[in-house]
């Protein structure tokens, strides 16, 4: 049941991002939405892979995956700033 809920939420976020791309009249809205999601997840991965050098890591949780997938690089930057402020 939890897996089904996660899949439905992920598809809902993807649909909302595609709708946003349609509103701004992007040329390929689905491709741009998926590209934004992948960019955010790659940024989260890069932060965690370079954590041994920089000492900065973010935990992999549904919250961090959701924020980085939805907001992209700016979401990862926000998570890093919140981690810095709240430590």
C-alpha positions as CSV (number, residue, x, y, z in Angstrom):
1,X,0.0,0.0,0.0
2,X,2.8,2.4,0.8
3,X,4.5,1.8,-2.5
4,X,1.3,2.5,-4.4
5,X,0.9,5.8,-2.5
6,X,4.5,6.8,-3.3
7,X,4.0,6.0,-7.0
8,X,0.7,8.0,-7.1
9,X,2.4,10.9,-5.5
10,X,5.3,10.8,-7.9
11,X,3.0,10.7,-10.9
12,X,1.0,13.6,-9.4
13,X,4.2,15.7,-9.1
14,X,5.2,14.8,-12.6
15,X,1.7,15.8,-13.9
16,X,1.9,19.1,-12.0
17,X,5.4,19.9,-13.4
18,X,4.1,19.1,-17.0
19,X,1.2,21.4,-16.4
20,X,3.5,24.2,-15.3
21,X,5.6,23.6,-18.5
22,X,2.4,23.8,-20.6
23,X,1.4,27.1,-18.9
24,X,4.8,28.7,-19.7
25,X,4.4,27.3,-23.2
26,X,7.5,25.2,-23.3
27,X,8.3,23.4,-26.5
28,X,8.6,19.9,-25.0
29,X,6.8,20.0,-21.6
30,X,7.2,16.4,-20.7
31,X,10.9,16.3,-21.6
32,X,11.5,19.6,-19.7
33,X,9.7,18.3,-16.6
34,X,11.6,15.0,-16.5
35,X,14.8,16.9,-17.1
36,X,14.2,19.1,-14.1
37,X,13.5,16.1,-11.9
38,X,16.6,14.3,-13.1
39,X,18.7,17.5,-12.6
40,X,17.5,17.8,-9.0
41,X,18.2,14.2,-8.2
42,X,21.6,14.3,-9.8
43,X,22.4,17.4,-7.7
44,X,21.4,15.6,-4.6
45,X,23.6,12.6,-5.6
46,X,26.6,14.9,-6.3
47,X,26.2,16.6,-2.8
48,X,26.2,13.2,-1.2
49,X,29.1,11.8,-3.3
50,X,31.3,14.8,-2.6
51,X,30.4,14.7,1.1
52,X,33.6,12.9,2.1
53,X,35.6,15.8,0.7
54,X,33.4,18.7,1.8
55,X,31.9,17.3,5.0
56,X,28.4,18.3,3.8
57,X,25.8,15.6,3.2
58,X,22.0,15.4,3.0
59,X,20.2,12.3,4.2
60,X,18.3,10.4,1.5
61,X,14.7,10.4,2.7
62,X,11.3,10.8,1.0
63,X,11.4,14.5,1.9
64,X,14.8,15.2,0.4
65,X,14.0,13.2,-2.7
66,X,10.7,15.0,-3.1
67,X,12.1,18.4,-2.7
68,X,15.1,17.8,-5.0
69,X,12.9,16.2,-7.6
70,X,10.3,18.9,-7.5
71,X,12.4,22.0,-7.1
72,X,15.6,20.8,-8.8
73,X,18.9,22.4,-8.1
74,X,17.3,25.3,-6.2
75,X,15.6,22.8,-3.9
76,X,18.9,21.1,-3.2
77,X,20.4,24.5,-2.4
78,X,17.5,25.2,-0.1
79,X,18.0,21.9,1.7
80,X,21.7,22.7,2.1
81,X,21.0,26.1,3.5
82,X,18.4,24.7,5.9
83,X,20.9,22.1,7.0
84,X,23.5,24.8,7.6
85,X,21.0,27.0,9.6
86,X,19.5,24.3,11.7
87,X,22.7,22.5,12.8
